[in-house]
Amino acid sequence: MLEVNQAEYAGDYKINLLFNNGKTGTANLEKSICNDKQPVFLKLKEPHRFKNFHVDHGDRKSVV
């Protein structure tokens, strides 16, 4: 199963990711967060809140 081992804020709404298979990538979440009208994303639309995300491995979910 693919998992995120490390995630770092990369500016704007981007996150650099390192996966458990050694591959890396950058997720640009700007369109996903800014264009979504669901209340769950309201706080993340504020850049200072978005950049303070963390990855929670306790329940096997990545949390932004």
N, C-alpha and C positions, 0 to 999 in steps of 0.2 A: 504494500500500500504506500502510495506517495505521500510524504509528509514534509512540512516546512521545518527545517532545522534552525534556520536563522532568518530574521527579517529586519531590515534597517530602513528608516525613513530616507528617501532620496530626493526630497524637495517636492513642492506642489502637492499633488495627490498621488505620488509615486512611491512604491516600496520595492527595494531590492530584496530578492528572495534567494535562499540557498536551500535546496531540497535534499532529502536523505539519499538520493541517488547521485549526488555530487553536481548535478546541473544547477545553473543559476538563471535568473531572469528578473526582469523588472515589470511589475504590474502597475499600469497607469489606471487608476480608479476614478479619475476626475469625472468622466461621463457617467459612470455607474452611480456615483454618489450624488453629483450635482443635478442630474436629470431625474433622479428617482424622487417621487413624491411621498414615499412611505415615511411615517414618523421615525422609524428606527434610524434613518440616515440624517435626520435634522442636525444633531450635534456634530456629526462628522463633516458637515458642510463648512464648519468653522475650521480653517487651516490649523490653528493652534491646538485644537482638540484632535484632529486627524493625526498630526505628527507625533502625538503621545500614545499611539497604539501599542499593543503588546501581543505577543503570541503566547497563548495559554495551552500548555501541553497536558494539563491536569485532566481534561476531559476529551482530549484528542481533537479539539477544535481550535482553529486560528481565530483570534479575536482582534478586531480592529477598533 
